[in-house]
Amino acid sequence: MSMTYETYEIYKPFIETRLPEVVANIIICLIHQTNYLLDKQFKSLEQAFLKEGGLRERMTRARLEARKRGG
């Protein structure tokens, strides 16, 4: 999976050429988008935790499975 990161340079033309009110609206929209994506990530992590358990549970399960295989 290739990760791309947003930088100020991407938004610079929009922010530096608009009225302050428009810039404020752009920033508010970006905050809402970020919040939405974080909410989705938290829900996904919660579901994974409920399904697979926490780190200790997964480590214990992996260790027990390795013992069964003779490792």
N, C-alpha and C positions, 0 to 999 in steps of 0.2 A: 504494500500500500504506500503510495507516494503522498507525503504530507506537503501541503503548501501553506504558507503563512501570509496573512494579511499584514500589510505595512502601511504606514502613513502615506507613503508615496502613491499608493493606489487611490487614496481618497483626496490627496492634495489638490488636484484640479477642481474638484467639486467644492471643497471647503474654502479655498483661498479666493475663489471667484464669485462667491455667493454672498447675499446679505446675511448678517448675523442671525436673523430669525430663521432663515432657511438652513443655515449651518446647525443651529440648535435642533431643528427638526430632523436633520440627517443623523445627528448624534443620538437623539432619542430613538430613532428607528434602529440604529445599530445596537443600542443597549437592549431593545426589545428582542431583536434577533438573537443576540448573545444569550439572553435570559431563556429564550425558548429552547435553544440548543443545549444549554446546561440542564434545563429541566428534563429533556429527553435523555441526556446522558445519565443523570441521576436515576431516572426510572429504569433504564437499562441495567445499571449497576445493581440496583435493588433487586431486580428480577434475577440477575445472575447470582447474587448472594443467596436469595431464597432457594434457587434451584441447585446450586453447586456448593453452597456453604461458604464460610469465611476461609481465610488463608490457612489457619491451623487445621481446619477440617480437611481441606484439600491436600495439605502436606501429609497429614496422617493417613488419608486414604491412599495417596501415592506410595507412601512408605510401606503400608500393609500389602498393597498390590505387588510391589517389588519383592517383598519377602515371599509371597506366594509363588512368584516366578523363579525364586531361588537366587535373587540378586541381593 
